[in-house]
Every structure is written in structure tokens, then in C-alpha cells.
Amino acid sequence: MVHGHRRRLGSSFDDDREIETLEEFDQVVARRGTLAGHRVQSVDLTARTFALLSADTTGAMFFGCPMEPDAATKVRSDGALVFPPIPDLPFDPYRGLLYSPDELFDGLADGGYEGTTDALAYEWFQQTKADRDIYASMLRSIHDDAVSDALDELLNGARVVGVMGGHAMHRGTDAYAGAARLGRALARTGLTVATGGGPGAMEAANLGAYASAHSDEMLDEALELLAKAPSFTPSVTEWAAAAFEIRWRWPQGGDSIGIPTWFYGHEPPNPFAGHIAKYFANATREDGLLARCNAGVVFLPGAAGTVQEIFDNATPNYYESRGEPTPMVLVNRAHWTEKLPAWSLLRSLAASRSMESRIALVDSVDEVPEALARLTPGA
């Protein structure tokens, strides 16, 4: 199984006892000569039998690591705990890294979206959710906790800005192009863009972050090409294939984060987020996404889901339960004051509290970077 990226977006991560790649395994064995107390996640160790037989593995834990029988017997005799790989699952519950687009869409070119890792994981989720199998629910919990751990490691020290918006925003529209320009502008200021990882406004922001490493003309060309497959309906295959065409034409784009969920199975993840933290539990995903946006959150026009996210974010800012309030910028005055008047309620909640100086309503995406800077202390 192909794993997600190891490279971290923030400062260098402190040395710890987690081993999540074969390269790290070899480095630890060579440098320390012992695996005692280490946690090894989803590393294929079938070719490292000699190292396992030679090293002290007292108190070590091996999560989903294939190994030869004699190596497994030896490490268990050392007192290590071995959680063997689980067969016939379309996902790895012990994964040590986030997903990559290539991993989730593996199989797209051969059999279409229905045969991809992402689609098969959703199908498994639907079947086991209906069965109410405690074993399956345990596997989902282990998986989601592993994803959260990998996400925290990746974002250690990074300044993360969230971009929230609806999945109904189609490619080829002015709104989609604006969201893409926003993602590009934010990424070029050194922020890590994080979205809900789905289609529409979420994809556009991740696309913009991807385009930040290329010329301005690249985004214009990409938007024109993507407009030929405007929505993930009726064909996820065509929608995703168009995105991978962009990635193929312009490789090595800028990094960003997508945090989607299999709870909304009708929404595929978008391929422009370089790192994808996909969850089974939507509540864990929603709270985790907003909690990690330490540089603020931008709310593009959306419907019920985006309204929920506004007030999910406002609550810890109101009570300061996560510390100092973080910036909140609502985009499109008419949408948030007339169509869905969330702004007036947000402003009333913020009155006379610390968060009052951390909220803003702007007319267009072009005003967002300045608004975020103005709302950020010490900027």
C-alpha cells in the first residue's frame, strides 16, 4: 500500500519513538541499536528479519507491520506487543501517515472511481455501519486516531488557515476562480491552507494552494481545463481525471491539507490537497479541522454545513477554550447578511468580548489577506 507524505509543513519535528517508514526504522536501528520502547506503524518488516532478531524490542509495539513468523515470535518473547495486519480491508487502520491523492484514487485509470481505494473504503463503511459490528467500529476508531496523530505531526509548527465553503460551487464559475485565487494568495504568504477536502469551494482553495508554486498563468490555464468537467456529478471519474491531468501537466505544486470524511460518501476528496486526512467519524473531522486552524478561518458562501462551521468555530473563540480567539473572515456581504444572515448573530455574540476584534465581513476574496493580517495580533 502506498502511504501519504512524511514531510512536515511546520518546524522540524522533535525526535520521538514513533517509526512510520522503513527509512526511519533503518535509521533508528543504525543509530541506537535498539527498538526498545518504540512504536512502529504500518512498516513492512518482512525484509528486516535480521534486524528484528538482533535488536532489543523490549516494550516495543508493532501496529500492522508484516514480519516473518520467526521475527514475530522473537519480538513477542522480548515483551513487545504485535498488532498484526488485518486482511481484506480496503484501508490500513494503523497507518502512520496521511493519505496522498494517488493512494485514495489508486485504480481510477483502470476501472474508474468505483474501484478506487476511496470508493472501496466508503463501501466497507456503509456495510459495517449497517451491521453495527463492534469490531468494525473499533477499526474505524483506531484509523481515525491514527489519522489525527499523523495530522498533528505534519502540522507541527505550521501556521494553518482554514477555507470553508460549499461543495456545490462548480468549476468554470467566477466563484470557483475566486476561491482558487484566494488559496493561492494565502499560500504565497506562507500559510498552510486547510479545507474540508471535498469538491467545490474546498477543491478550489486546494487548487489555488497547489498553483502557488507555479506562474500566475498556470492557474488561468488550469481553471479553463477543469471547466470541462464542472462537477463531480454525474461522473466522479471524469471529475477526478481532470484534476489529475492538471497535476500531471504541472507537477510539484504547493502543499495544502484536505480533511474530508467518508460520512458524506457522495463527496469524493479532491486531488489538489497534497496531504489528505480522511476520517470515518464526521464529528472528529469537523472539530479537528477547525481546531487546527491557528491562523484563522475564512468562510466562503455556503449552506447549512458552512453555517454550522461558522458557529462551531465561534464557540471556542467566544469562551476562549482554546486560548486567544483566532480570526474569522466571512466573504460576500449579501450572502451572510441577507441570504443566510449569520453575520448579525456572530457580531452580537462577539460584542464586548475578545473575539470582537477578530471577526470581519468582506465583499470579495481579494480583501481576505488584508483582513486576516488586520485581525492577527502582532501582524
Residue, then its C-alpha position, 0 to 999 in steps of 0.5 A: m500500500v502506498h502511504g501519504h507524505r512524511r514531510r512536515l509543513g511546520s518546524s522540524f519535528d522533535d525526535d520521538r519513538e514513533i517509526e512510520t517508514l522503513e527509512e526511519f526504522d533503518q535509521v533508528v536501528a543504525r543509530r541506537g541499536t535498539l527498538a526498545g520502547h518504540r512504536v512502529q506503524s504500518v512498516d513492512l518488516t518482512a525484509r528486516t528479519f535480521a534486524l528484528l532478531s538482533a535488536d532489543t524490542t523490549g516494550a516495543m509495539f508493532f501496529g500492522c507491520p508484516m514480519e516473518p513468523d520467526a521475527a514475530t515470535k522473537v519480538r513477542s518473547d522480548g515483551a513487545l506487543v504485535f498488532p498484526p495486519i488485518p486482511d481484506l480491508p480496503f484501508d490500513p487502520y494503523r497507518g502512520l501517515l496521511y493519505s496522498p491523492d494517488e493512494l485514495f484514487d489508486g485504480l481510477a485509470d483502470g476501472g474508474y472511481e468505483g474501484t478506487t481505494d476511496a470508493l472501496a473504503y466508503e463501501w466497507f463503511q456503509q456495510t459495517k455501519a449497517d451491521r453495527d459490528i463492534y469490531a468494525s467500529m473499533l477499526r474505524s476508531i483506531h484509523d481515525d486516531a491514527v489519522s489525527d496523530a499523523l495530522d498533528e505531526l505534519l502540522n507541527g509548527a505550521r501556521v494553518v488557515g482554514v477555507m470553508g465553503g460549499h461543495a456545490m460551487h462548480r468549476g468554470t464559475d467566477a466563484y470557483a476562480g475566486a476561491a482558487r485565487l484566494g488559496r493561492a494568495l494565502a499560500r504565497t504568504g506562507l500559510t498552510v491552507a486547510t479545507g474540508g477536502g471535498p469538491g467545490a469551494m474546498e477543491a478550489a482553495n486546494l487548487g489555488a494552494y497547489a498553483s502557488a508554486h507555479s506562474d500566475e498563468m498556470l492557474d488561468e490555464a488550469l481553471e479553463l481545463l477543469a471547466k470541462a468537467p464542472s462537477f463531480t456529478p454525474s461522473v466522479t471519474e471524469w471529475a477526478a481525471a481532470a484534476f489529475e491531468i492538471r497535476w500531471r501537466w504541472p507537477q510539484g505544486g504547493d502543499s495544502i491539507g484536505i480533511p474530508t470524511w467518508f460520512y458524506g460518501h457522495e463527496p469524493p476528496n479532491p486531488f489538489a490537497g497534497h496531504i489528505a486526512k480522511y476520517f470515518a467519524n464526521a464529528t472528529r473531522e469537523d472539530g479537528l479541522l477547525a481546531r487546527c486552524n491557528a491562523g484563522v478561518v475564512f468562510l466562503p458562501g455556503a449552506a447549512g454545513t458552512v453555517q454550522e462551521i461558522f458557529d462551531n468555530a465561534t464557540p471556542n473563540y467566544y469562551e476562549s477554550r482554546g486560548e486567544p480567539t483566532p480570526m474569522v473572515l466571512v466573504n460576500r456581504a449579501h450572502w451572510t447578511e441577507k441570504l443566510p444572515a449569520w453575520s448579525l448573530l456572530r457580531s452580537l455574540a462577539a460584542s464586548r468580548s475578545m473575539e470582537s476584534r477578530i471577526a470581519l465581513v468582506d465583499s470579495v476574496d481579494e480583501v481576505p489577506e488584508a483582513l486576516a493580517r488586520l485581525t492577527p495580533g502582532a501582524 
